[in-house]
Amino acid sequence: MMVREGRPYRRELDLESHADYPAEVAEWYETMAREVMRTLAAAEARGRVASDDALWRGPRPS
């Protein structure tokens, strides 16, 4: 296992592949993508997404 920036990774990083991301980072990106797509489809979601500081902040460092 490789350690980079204080975090364990199961494989060498190629920095070209999302498969290198830790699970919580990948989950954050998936959540962000879902919320953005929902916002584009529903005007009432725009304010909720725009004001969700936790969403835009990203995963918490461990």
C-alpha positions in Angstrom: 0.0 0.0 0.0 1.3 3.4 -0.9 0.9 6.4 1.3 0.6 9.8 -0.4 -0.2 13.1 1.4 -0.8 11.2 4.6 -3.5 8.9 3.1 -3.2 5.2 2.2 -3.8 4.1 -1.4 -4.2 0.5 -2.5 -2.4 1.1 -5.8 0.1 3.4 -7.4 -1.4 6.6 -8.5 -1.4 7.4 -12.2 -3.3 10.7 -11.7 -5.2 10.0 -14.9 -7.7 7.6 -13.4 -10.6 8.1 -11.0 -10.0 4.5 -9.8 -7.1 5.9 -7.8 -9.4 8.1 -5.6 -10.2 6.9 -2.1 -13.8 5.9 -1.7 -14.9 9.0 0.1 -13.5 11.2 -2.6 -15.2 9.2 -5.3 -18.5 9.4 -3.4 -18.1 13.2 -3.1 -17.6 13.5 -6.9 -20.6 11.2 -7.5 -22.8 13.3 -5.1 -21.6 16.5 -6.8 -22.4 15.2 -10.2 -25.9 14.0 -9.2 -26.7 17.3 -7.5 -25.5 19.3 -10.5 -27.6 17.3 -12.9 -30.6 17.6 -10.6 -30.2 21.3 -10.4 -30.0 21.6 -14.2 -33.3 19.6 -14.4 -35.2 21.3 -11.6 -35.2 25.1 -10.9 -36.4 24.6 -7.3 -33.1 22.7 -6.5 -30.8 25.6 -7.6 -31.0 27.5 -4.3 -30.5 24.3 -2.2 -27.4 23.3 -4.2 -25.9 26.8 -4.4 -26.2 27.3 -0.6 -25.0 23.8 0.4 -21.5 24.6 1.8 -20.9 21.0 2.9 -21.4 19.8 -0.6 -19.0 22.3 -2.2 -16.4 21.9 0.5 -15.8 18.2 -0.5 -14.9 15.3 1.7 -13.4 15.9 5.1 -9.7 15.1 5.4 -9.1 12.3 7.8 
